[in-house]
Amino acid sequence: MLKLTQVDLAEKSGVGLRFLRELEQGKTTLRLDKVNQVLGMFGCEAGPIRKEESL
């Protein structure tokens, strides 16, 4: 466990504290590059989600 505060994680991953809080709160529209900056701290990466079109 890294035991980081939100401030620590935001600084170490290179994103703003507001962005990190929105990510933790589940905001549905976030920049994928910034999400990946945070996930990179944990050795992970996210890709785009494709919605299936309805007929």
mmCIF file as Biopython writes it, N, C-alpha, C and O atoms, coordinates in Angstrom:
data_model
#
loop_
_atom_site.group_PDB
_atom_site.id
_atom_site.type_symbol
_atom_site.label_atom_id
_atom_site.label_alt_id
_atom_site.label_comp_id
_atom_site.label_asym_id
_atom_site.label_entity_id
_atom_site.label_seq_id
_atom_site.pdbx_PDB_ins_code
_atom_site.Cartn_x
_atom_site.Cartn_y
_atom_site.Cartn_z
_atom_site.occupancy
_atom_site.B_iso_or_equiv
_atom_site.auth_seq_id
_atom_site.auth_asym_id
_atom_site.pdbx_PDB_model_num
ATOM 1   N N  . MET A ? 1  ? 0.845   -1.177 0.000   1.0 0.0 1  A 1 
ATOM 2   C CA . MET A ? 1  ? 0.000   0.000  0.000   1.0 0.0 1  A 1 
ATOM 3   C C  . MET A ? 1  ? 0.895   1.247  0.000   1.0 0.0 1  A 1 
ATOM 4   O O  . MET A ? 1  ? 1.881   1.298  0.734   1.0 0.0 1  A 1 
ATOM 5   N N  . LEU A ? 2  ? 0.560   2.237  -0.809  1.0 0.0 2  A 1 
ATOM 6   C CA . LEU A ? 2  ? 1.392   3.428  -0.935  1.0 0.0 2  A 1 
ATOM 7   C C  . LEU A ? 2  ? 1.148   4.464  0.151   1.0 0.0 2  A 1 
ATOM 8   O O  . LEU A ? 2  ? 2.019   5.292  0.418   1.0 0.0 2  A 1 
ATOM 9   N N  . LYS A ? 3  ? -0.016  4.434  0.780   1.0 0.0 3  A 1 
ATOM 10  C CA . LYS A ? 3  ? -0.369  5.395  1.835   1.0 0.0 3  A 1 
ATOM 11  C C  . LYS A ? 3  ? -0.146  6.849  1.399   1.0 0.0 3  A 1 
ATOM 12  O O  . LYS A ? 3  ? 0.533   7.617  2.081   1.0 0.0 3  A 1 
ATOM 13  N N  . LEU A ? 4  ? -0.727  7.209  0.253   1.0 0.0 4  A 1 
ATOM 14  C CA . LEU A ? 4  ? -0.634  8.570  -0.262  1.0 0.0 4  A 1 
ATOM 15  C C  . LEU A ? 4  ? -1.903  9.340  0.038   1.0 0.0 4  A 1 
ATOM 16  O O  . LEU A ? 4  ? -2.998  8.777  0.006   1.0 0.0 4  A 1 
ATOM 17  N N  . THR A ? 5  ? -1.765  10.613 0.326   1.0 0.0 5  A 1 
ATOM 18  C CA . THR A ? 5  ? -2.938  11.473 0.425   1.0 0.0 5  A 1 
ATOM 19  C C  . THR A ? 5  ? -3.337  11.865 -0.989  1.0 0.0 5  A 1 
ATOM 20  O O  . THR A ? 5  ? -2.587  11.631 -1.937  1.0 0.0 5  A 1 
ATOM 21  N N  . GLN A ? 6  ? -4.505  12.454 -1.133  1.0 0.0 6  A 1 
ATOM 22  C CA . GLN A ? 6  ? -4.926  12.937 -2.452  1.0 0.0 6  A 1 
ATOM 23  C C  . GLN A ? 6  ? -3.923  13.961 -2.977  1.0 0.0 6  A 1 
ATOM 24  O O  . GLN A ? 6  ? -3.588  13.955 -4.162  1.0 0.0 6  A 1 
ATOM 25  N N  . VAL A ? 7  ? -3.451  14.826 -2.109  1.0 0.0 7  A 1 
ATOM 26  C CA . VAL A ? 7  ? -2.483  15.850 -2.516  1.0 0.0 7  A 1 
ATOM 27  C C  . VAL A ? 7  ? -1.195  15.195 -3.017  1.0 0.0 7  A 1 
ATOM 28  O O  . VAL A ? 7  ? -0.661  15.578 -4.058  1.0 0.0 7  A 1 
ATOM 29  N N  . ASP A ? 8  ? -0.698  14.205 -2.267  1.0 0.0 8  A 1 
ATOM 30  C CA . ASP A ? 8  ? 0.519   13.495 -2.668  1.0 0.0 8  A 1 
ATOM 31  C C  . ASP A ? 8  ? 0.344   12.820 -4.024  1.0 0.0 8  A 1 
ATOM 32  O O  . ASP A ? 8  ? 1.194   12.951 -4.904  1.0 0.0 8  A 1 
ATOM 33  N N  . LEU A ? 9  ? -0.767  12.094 -4.188  1.0 0.0 9  A 1 
ATOM 34  C CA . LEU A ? 9  ? -1.010  11.367 -5.436  1.0 0.0 9  A 1 
ATOM 35  C C  . LEU A ? 9  ? -1.150  12.329 -6.611  1.0 0.0 9  A 1 
ATOM 36  O O  . LEU A ? 9  ? -0.615  12.071 -7.690  1.0 0.0 9  A 1 
ATOM 37  N N  . ALA A ? 10 ? -1.860  13.427 -6.414  1.0 0.0 10 A 1 
ATOM 38  C CA . ALA A ? 10 ? -2.014  14.418 -7.482  1.0 0.0 10 A 1 
ATOM 39  C C  . ALA A ? 10 ? -0.651  14.961 -7.904  1.0 0.0 10 A 1 
ATOM 40  O O  . ALA A ? 10 ? -0.366  15.058 -9.097  1.0 0.0 10 A 1 
ATOM 41  N N  . GLU A ? 11 ? 0.181   15.311 -6.946  1.0 0.0 11 A 1 
ATOM 42  C CA . GLU A ? 11 ? 1.501   15.856 -7.256  1.0 0.0 11 A 1 
ATOM 43  C C  . GLU A ? 11 ? 2.390   14.829 -7.939  1.0 0.0 11 A 1 
ATOM 44  O O  . GLU A ? 11 ? 3.033   15.139 -8.943  1.0 0.0 11 A 1 
ATOM 45  N N  . LYS A ? 12 ? 2.436   13.613 -7.412  1.0 0.0 12 A 1 
ATOM 46  C CA . LYS A ? 12 ? 3.312   12.578 -7.966  1.0 0.0 12 A 1 
ATOM 47  C C  . LYS A ? 12 ? 2.881   12.123 -9.357  1.0 0.0 12 A 1 
ATOM 48  O O  . LYS A ? 12 ? 3.721   11.752 -10.177 1.0 0.0 12 A 1 
ATOM 49  N N  . SER A ? 13 ? 1.583   12.149 -9.625  1.0 0.0 13 A 1 
ATOM 50  C CA . SER A ? 13 ? 1.106   11.712 -10.936 1.0 0.0 13 A 1 
ATOM 51  C C  . SER A ? 13 ? 1.000   12.857 -11.939 1.0 0.0 13 A 1 
ATOM 52  O O  . SER A ? 13 ? 0.781   12.613 -13.126 1.0 0.0 13 A 1 
ATOM 53  N N  . GLY A ? 14 ? 1.151   14.090 -11.488 1.0 0.0 14 A 1 
ATOM 54  C CA . GLY A ? 14 ? 1.157   15.236 -12.400 1.0 0.0 14 A 1 
ATOM 55  C C  . GLY A ? 14 ? -0.218  15.725 -12.815 1.0 0.0 14 A 1 
ATOM 56  O O  . GLY A ? 14 ? -0.367  16.326 -13.879 1.0 0.0 14 A 1 
ATOM 57  N N  . VAL A ? 15 ? -1.225  15.476 -11.987 1.0 0.0 15 A 1 
ATOM 58  C CA . VAL A ? 15 ? -2.569  15.980 -12.264 1.0 0.0 15 A 1 
ATOM 59  C C  . VAL A ? 15 ? -2.974  16.915 -11.128 1.0 0.0 15 A 1 
ATOM 60  O O  . VAL A ? 15 ? -2.349  16.934 -10.068 1.0 0.0 15 A 1 
ATOM 61  N N  . GLY A ? 16 ? -4.013  17.676 -11.364 1.0 0.0 16 A 1 
ATOM 62  C CA . GLY A ? 16 ? -4.502  18.582 -10.346 1.0 0.0 16 A 1 
ATOM 63  C C  . GLY A ? 16 ? -5.339  17.862 -9.295  1.0 0.0 16 A 1 
ATOM 64  O O  . GLY A ? 16 ? -5.907  16.800 -9.549  1.0 0.0 16 A 1 
ATOM 65  N N  . LEU A ? 17 ? -5.399  18.454 -8.127  1.0 0.0 17 A 1 
ATOM 66  C CA . LEU A ? 17 ? -6.172  17.872 -7.037  1.0 0.0 17 A 1 
ATOM 67  C C  . LEU A ? 17 ? -7.650  17.785 -7.403  1.0 0.0 17 A 1 
ATOM 68  O O  . LEU A ? 17 ? -8.309  16.795 -7.082  1.0 0.0 17 A 1 
ATOM 69  N N  . ARG A ? 18 ? -8.173  18.798 -8.064  1.0 0.0 18 A 1 
ATOM 70  C CA . ARG A ? 18 ? -9.576  18.767 -8.483  1.0 0.0 18 A 1 
ATOM 71  C C  . ARG A ? 18 ? -9.849  17.589 -9.408  1.0 0.0 18 A 1 
ATOM 72  O O  . ARG A ? 18 ? -10.856 16.897 -9.258  1.0 0.0 18 A 1 
ATOM 73  N N  . PHE A ? 19 ? -8.945  17.357 -10.370 1.0 0.0 19 A 1 
ATOM 74  C CA . PHE A ? 19 ? -9.106  16.226 -11.283 1.0 0.0 19 A 1 
ATOM 75  C C  . PHE A ? 19 ? -9.126  14.915 -10.507 1.0 0.0 19 A 1 
ATOM 76  O O  . PHE A ? 19 ? -9.984  14.065 -10.743 1.0 0.0 19 A 1 
ATOM 77  N N  . LEU A ? 20 ? -8.194  14.750 -9.591  1.0 0.0 20 A 1 
ATOM 78  C CA . LEU A ? 20 ? -8.114  13.513 -8.823  1.0 0.0 20 A 1 
ATOM 79  C C  . LEU A ? 20 ? -9.380  13.286 -8.008  1.0 0.0 20 A 1 
ATOM 80  O O  . LEU A ? 20 ? -9.868  12.159 -7.922  1.0 0.0 20 A 1 
ATOM 81  N N  . ARG A ? 21 ? -9.904  14.328 -7.418  1.0 0.0 21 A 1 
ATOM 82  C CA . ARG A ? 21 ? -11.143 14.195 -6.642  1.0 0.0 21 A 1 
ATOM 83  C C  . ARG A ? 21 ? -12.314 13.805 -7.537  1.0 0.0 21 A 1 
ATOM 84  O O  . ARG A ? 21 ? -13.137 12.971 -7.159  1.0 0.0 21 A 1 
ATOM 85  N N  . GLU A ? 22 ? -12.391 14.404 -8.720  1.0 0.0 22 A 1 
ATOM 86  C CA . GLU A ? 22 ? -13.458 14.048 -9.659  1.0 0.0 22 A 1 
ATOM 87  C C  . GLU A ? 22 ? -13.331 12.596 -10.098 1.0 0.0 22 A 1 
ATOM 88  O O  . GLU A ? 22 ? -14.337 11.903 -10.249 1.0 0.0 22 A 1 
ATOM 89  N N  . LEU A ? 23 ? -12.100 12.130 -10.304 1.0 0.0 23 A 1 
ATOM 90  C CA . LEU A ? 23 ? -11.862 10.741 -10.667 1.0 0.0 23 A 1 
ATOM 91  C C  . LEU A ? 23 ? -12.342 9.804  -9.562  1.0 0.0 23 A 1 
ATOM 92  O O  . LEU A ? 23 ? -13.019 8.812  -9.831  1.0 0.0 23 A 1 
ATOM 93  N N  . GLU A ? 24 ? -11.991 10.120 -8.331  1.0 0.0 24 A 1 
ATOM 94  C CA . GLU A ? 24 ? -12.396 9.279  -7.203  1.0 0.0 24 A 1 
ATOM 95  C C  . GLU A ? 24 ? -13.910 9.283  -6.992  1.0 0.0 24 A 1 
ATOM 96  O O  . GLU A ? 24 ? -14.481 8.305  -6.510  1.0 0.0 24 A 1 
ATOM 97  N N  . GLN A ? 25 ? -14.548 10.389 -7.355  1.0 0.0 25 A 1 
ATOM 98  C CA . GLN A ? 25 ? -15.996 10.493 -7.170  1.0 0.0 25 A 1 
ATOM 99  C C  . GLN A ? 25 ? -16.781 9.887  -8.334  1.0 0.0 25 A 1 
ATOM 100 O O  . GLN A ? 25 ? -18.012 9.873  -8.313  1.0 0.0 25 A 1 
ATOM 101 N N  . GLY A ? 26 ? -16.071 9.386  -9.348  1.0 0.0 26 A 1 
ATOM 102 C CA . GLY A ? 26 ? -16.735 8.695  -10.444 1.0 0.0 26 A 1 
ATOM 103 C C  . GLY A ? 26 ? -17.296 9.575  -11.535 1.0 0.0 26 A 1 
ATOM 104 O O  . GLY A ? 26 ? -18.246 9.189  -12.216 1.0 0.0 26 A 1 
ATOM 105 N N  . LYS A ? 27 ? -16.717 10.765 -11.715 1.0 0.0 27 A 1 
ATOM 106 C CA . LYS A ? 27 ? -17.177 11.629 -12.805 1.0 0.0 27 A 1 
ATOM 107 C C  . LYS A ? 27 ? -17.103 10.853 -14.119 1.0 0.0 27 A 1 
ATOM 108 O O  . LYS A ? 27 ? -16.105 10.186 -14.390 1.0 0.0 27 A 1 
ATOM 109 N N  . THR A ? 28 ? -18.141 10.937 -14.922 1.0 0.0 28 A 1 
ATOM 110 C CA . THR A ? 28 ? -18.230 10.110 -16.134 1.0 0.0 28 A 1 
ATOM 111 C C  . THR A ? 28 ? -17.478 10.676 -17.332 1.0 0.0 28 A 1 
ATOM 112 O O  . THR A ? 28 ? -17.242 9.950  -18.298 1.0 0.0 28 A 1 
ATOM 113 N N  . THR A ? 29 ? -17.100 11.932 -17.301 1.0 0.0 29 A 1 
ATOM 114 C CA . THR A ? 29 ? -16.357 12.512 -18.415 1.0 0.0 29 A 1 
ATOM 115 C C  . THR A ? 29 ? -15.030 13.065 -17.902 1.0 0.0 29 A 1 
ATOM 116 O O  . THR A ? 29 ? -14.972 14.144 -17.311 1.0 0.0 29 A 1 
ATOM 117 N N  . LEU A ? 30 ? -13.971 12.301 -18.144 1.0 0.0 30 A 1 
ATOM 118 C CA . LEU A ? 30 ? -12.627 12.693 -17.741 1.0 0.0 30 A 1 
ATOM 119 C C  . LEU A ? 30 ? -11.674 12.470 -18.904 1.0 0.0 30 A 1 
ATOM 120 O O  . LEU A ? 30 ? -11.928 11.628 -19.765 1.0 0.0 30 A 1 
ATOM 121 N N  . ARG A ? 31 ? -10.585 13.216 -18.933 1.0 0.0 31 A 1 
ATOM 122 C CA . ARG A ? 31 ? -9.579  13.038 -19.979 1.0 0.0 31 A 1 
ATOM 123 C C  . ARG A ? 31 ? -8.819  11.744 -19.737 1.0 0.0 31 A 1 
ATOM 124 O O  . ARG A ? 31 ? -8.263  11.531 -18.659 1.0 0.0 31 A 1 
ATOM 125 N N  . LEU A ? 32 ? -8.798  10.889 -20.739 1.0 0.0 32 A 1 
ATOM 126 C CA . LEU A ? 32 ? -8.174  9.582  -20.617 1.0 0.0 32 A 1 
ATOM 127 C C  . LEU A ? 32 ? -6.668  9.691  -20.373 1.0 0.0 32 A 1 
ATOM 128 O O  . LEU A ? 32 ? -6.101  8.880  -19.641 1.0 0.0 32 A 1 
ATOM 129 N N  . ASP A ? 33 ? -6.022  10.680 -20.974 1.0 0.0 33 A 1 
ATOM 130 C CA . ASP A ? 33 ? -4.582  10.827 -20.756 1.0 0.0 33 A 1 
ATOM 131 C C  . ASP A ? 33 ? -4.271  11.122 -19.289 1.0 0.0 33 A 1 
ATOM 132 O O  . ASP A ? 33 ? -3.283  10.627 -18.747 1.0 0.0 33 A 1 
ATOM 133 N N  . LYS A ? 34 ? -5.114  11.925 -18.655 1.0 0.0 34 A 1 
ATOM 134 C CA . LYS A ? 34 ? -4.900  12.230 -17.239 1.0 0.0 34 A 1 
ATOM 135 C C  . LYS A ? 34 ? -5.250  11.034 -16.355 1.0 0.0 34 A 1 
ATOM 136 O O  . LYS A ? 34 ? -4.581  10.784 -15.353 1.0 0.0 34 A 1 
ATOM 137 N N  . VAL A ? 35 ? -6.292  10.299 -16.724 1.0 0.0 35 A 1 
ATOM 138 C CA . VAL A ? 35 ? -6.624  9.076  -15.986 1.0 0.0 35 A 1 
ATOM 139 C C  . VAL A ? 35 ? -5.428  8.138  -16.028 1.0 0.0 35 A 1 
ATOM 140 O O  . VAL A ? 35 ? -5.072  7.540  -15.013 1.0 0.0 35 A 1 
ATOM 141 N N  . ASN A ? 36 ? -4.805  8.005  -17.197 1.0 0.0 36 A 1 
ATOM 142 C CA . ASN A ? 36 ? -3.655  7.121  -17.344 1.0 0.0 36 A 1 
ATOM 143 C C  . ASN A ? 36 ? -2.428  7.619  -16.583 1.0 0.0 36 A 1 
ATOM 144 O O  . ASN A ? 36 ? -1.596  6.814  -16.166 1.0 0.0 36 A 1 
ATOM 145 N N  . GLN A ? 37 ? -2.306  8.921  -16.398 1.0 0.0 37 A 1 
ATOM 146 C CA . GLN A ? 37 ? -1.219  9.445  -15.569 1.0 0.0 37 A 1 
ATOM 147 C C  . GLN A ? 37 ? -1.361  8.921  -14.143 1.0 0.0 37 A 1 
ATOM 148 O O  . GLN A ? 37 ? -0.380  8.504  -13.527 1.0 0.0 37 A 1 
ATOM 149 N N  . VAL A ? 38 ? -2.580  8.945  -13.625 1.0 0.0 38 A 1 
ATOM 150 C CA . VAL A ? 38 ? -2.830  8.457  -12.267 1.0 0.0 38 A 1 
ATOM 151 C C  . VAL A ? 38 ? -2.655  6.946  -12.216 1.0 0.0 38 A 1 
ATOM 152 O O  . VAL A ? 38 ? -1.983  6.431  -11.323 1.0 0.0 38 A 1 
ATOM 153 N N  . LEU A ? 39 ? -3.256  6.227  -13.169 1.0 0.0 39 A 1 
ATOM 154 C CA . LEU A ? 39 ? -3.153  4.768  -13.183 1.0 0.0 39 A 1 
ATOM 155 C C  . LEU A ? 39 ? -1.713  4.299  -13.342 1.0 0.0 39 A 1 
ATOM 156 O O  . LEU A ? 39 ? -1.346  3.233  -12.847 1.0 0.0 39 A 1 
ATOM 157 N N  . GLY A ? 40 ? -0.899  5.091  -14.029 1.0 0.0 40 A 1 
ATOM 158 C CA . GLY A ? 40 ? 0.501   4.746  -14.217 1.0 0.0 40 A 1 
ATOM 159 C C  . GLY A ? 40 ? 1.259   4.609  -12.909 1.0 0.0 40 A 1 
ATOM 160 O O  . GLY A ? 40 ? 2.251   3.884  -12.840 1.0 0.0 40 A 1 
ATOM 161 N N  . MET A ? 41 ? 0.807   5.291  -11.878 1.0 0.0 41 A 1 
ATOM 162 C CA . MET A ? 41 ? 1.421   5.176  -10.553 1.0 0.0 41 A 1 
ATOM 163 C C  . MET A ? 41 ? 1.270   3.762  -10.000 1.0 0.0 41 A 1 
ATOM 164 O O  . MET A ? 41 ? 2.028   3.349  -9.123  1.0 0.0 41 A 1 
ATOM 165 N N  . PHE A ? 42 ? 0.287   3.021  -10.516 1.0 0.0 42 A 1 
ATOM 166 C CA . PHE A ? 42 ? -0.009  1.678  -10.035 1.0 0.0 42 A 1 
ATOM 167 C C  . PHE A ? 42 ? 0.288   0.612  -11.086 1.0 0.0 42 A 1 
ATOM 168 O O  . PHE A ? 42 ? -0.099  -0.547 -10.935 1.0 0.0 42 A 1 
ATOM 169 N N  . GLY A ? 43 ? 0.985   1.019  -12.160 1.0 0.0 43 A 1 
ATOM 170 C CA . GLY A ? 43 ? 1.351   0.074  -13.207 1.0 0.0 43 A 1 
ATOM 171 C C  . GLY A ? 43 ? 0.195   -0.339 -14.096 1.0 0.0 43 A 1 
ATOM 172 O O  . GLY A ? 43 ? 0.218   -1.423 -14.679 1.0 0.0 43 A 1 
ATOM 173 N N  . CYS A ? 44 ? -0.827  0.519  -14.208 1.0 0.0 44 A 1 
ATOM 174 C CA . CYS A ? 44 ? -2.017  0.196  -15.009 1.0 0.0 44 A 1 
ATOM 175 C C  . CYS A ? 44 ? -2.237  1.249  -16.084 1.0 0.0 44 A 1 
ATOM 176 O O  . CYS A ? 44 ? -1.629  2.319  -16.063 1.0 0.0 44 A 1 
ATOM 177 N N  . GLU A ? 45 ? -3.111  0.926  -17.017 1.0 0.0 45 A 1 
ATOM 178 C CA . GLU A ? 45 ? -3.499  1.850  -18.081 1.0 0.0 45 A 1 
ATOM 179 C C  . GLU A ? 45 ? -4.921  1.535  -18.506 1.0 0.0 45 A 1 
ATOM 180 O O  . GLU A ? 45 ? -5.326  0.373  -18.505 1.0 0.0 45 A 1 
ATOM 181 N N  . ALA A ? 46 ? -5.686  2.562  -18.870 1.0 0.0 46 A 1 
ATOM 182 C CA . ALA A ? 46 ? -7.057  2.401  -19.340 1.0 0.0 46 A 1 
ATOM 183 C C  . ALA A ? 46 ? -7.131  2.714  -20.822 1.0 0.0 46 A 1 
ATOM 184 O O  . ALA A ? 46 ? -6.318  3.472  -21.350 1.0 0.0 46 A 1 
ATOM 185 N N  . GLY A ? 47 ? -8.109  2.126  -21.486 1.0 0.0 47 A 1 
ATOM 186 C CA . GLY A ? 47 ? -8.349  2.393  -22.890 1.0 0.0 47 A 1 
ATOM 187 C C  . GLY A ? 47 ? -9.741  2.958  -23.079 1.0 0.0 47 A 1 
ATOM 188 O O  . GLY A ? 47 ? -10.541 2.961  -22.143 1.0 0.0 47 A 1 
ATOM 189 N N  . PRO A ? 48 ? -10.041 3.433  -24.268 1.0 0.0 48 A 1 
ATOM 190 C CA . PRO A ? 48 ? -11.374 3.992  -24.515 1.0 0.0 48 A 1 
ATOM 191 C C  . PRO A ? 48 ? -12.459 2.932  -24.410 1.0 0.0 48 A 1 
ATOM 192 O O  . PRO A ? 48 ? -12.237 1.765  -24.733 1.0 0.0 48 A 1 
ATOM 193 N N  . ILE A ? 49 ? -13.611 3.342  -23.963 1.0 0.0 49 A 1 
ATOM 194 C CA . ILE A ? 49 ? -14.770 2.457  -23.873 1.0 0.0 49 A 1 
ATOM 195 C C  . ILE A ? 49 ? -15.668 2.748  -25.059 1.0 0.0 49 A 1 
ATOM 196 O O  . ILE A ? 49 ? -16.014 3.902  -25.312 1.0 0.0 49 A 1 
ATOM 197 N N  . ARG A ? 50 ? -16.047 1.707  -25.786 1.0 0.0 50 A 1 
ATOM 198 C CA . ARG A ? 50 ? -16.925 1.894  -26.942 1.0 0.0 50 A 1 
ATOM 199 C C  . ARG A ? 50 ? -18.328 1.469  -26.585 1.0 0.0 50 A 1 
ATOM 200 O O  . ARG A ? 50 ? -18.554 0.362  -26.094 1.0 0.0 50 A 1 
ATOM 201 N N  . LYS A ? 51 ? -19.251 2.345  -26.831 1.0 0.0 51 A 1 
ATOM 202 C CA . LYS A ? 51 ? -20.653 2.003  -26.599 1.0 0.0 51 A 1 
ATOM 203 C C  . LYS A ? 51 ? -21.216 1.338  -27.843 1.0 0.0 51 A 1 
ATOM 204 O O  . LYS A ? 51 ? -20.988 1.795  -28.963 1.0 0.0 51 A 1 
ATOM 205 N N  . GLU A ? 52 ? -21.946 0.265  -27.638 1.0 0.0 52 A 1 
ATOM 206 C CA . GLU A ? 52 ? -22.579 -0.406 -28.764 1.0 0.0 52 A 1 
ATOM 207 C C  . GLU A ? 52 ? -23.772 0.410  -29.225 1.0 0.0 52 A 1 
ATOM 208 O O  . GLU A ? 52 ? -24.557 0.910  -28.420 1.0 0.0 52 A 1 
ATOM 209 N N  . GLU A ? 53 ? -23.889 0.532  -30.532 1.0 0.0 53 A 1 
ATOM 210 C CA . GLU A ? 53 ? -25.009 1.296  -31.094 1.0 0.0 53 A 1 
ATOM 211 C C  . GLU A ? 53 ? -26.286 0.480  -31.039 1.0 0.0 53 A 1 
ATOM 212 O O  . GLU A ? 53 ? -26.283 -0.714 -31.337 1.0 0.0 53 A 1 
ATOM 213 N N  . SER A ? 54 ? -27.365 1.120  -30.662 1.0 0.0 54 A 1 
ATOM 214 C CA . SER A ? 54 ? -28.666 0.459  -30.645 1.0 0.0 54 A 1 
ATOM 215 C C  . SER A ? 54 ? -29.287 0.479  -32.023 1.0 0.0 54 A 1 
ATOM 216 O O  . SER A ? 54 ? -29.078 1.430  -32.776 1.0 0.0 54 A 1 
ATOM 217 N N  . LEU A ? 55 ? -30.035 -0.531 -32.369 1.0 0.0 55 A 1 
ATOM 218 C CA . LEU A ? 55 ? -30.711 -0.585 -33.681 1.0 0.0 55 A 1 
ATOM 219 C C  . LEU A ? 55 ? -32.041 0.111  -33.631 1.0 0.0 55 A 1 
ATOM 220 O O  . LEU A ? 55 ? -32.748 0.165  -34.637 1.0 0.0 55 A 1 
#
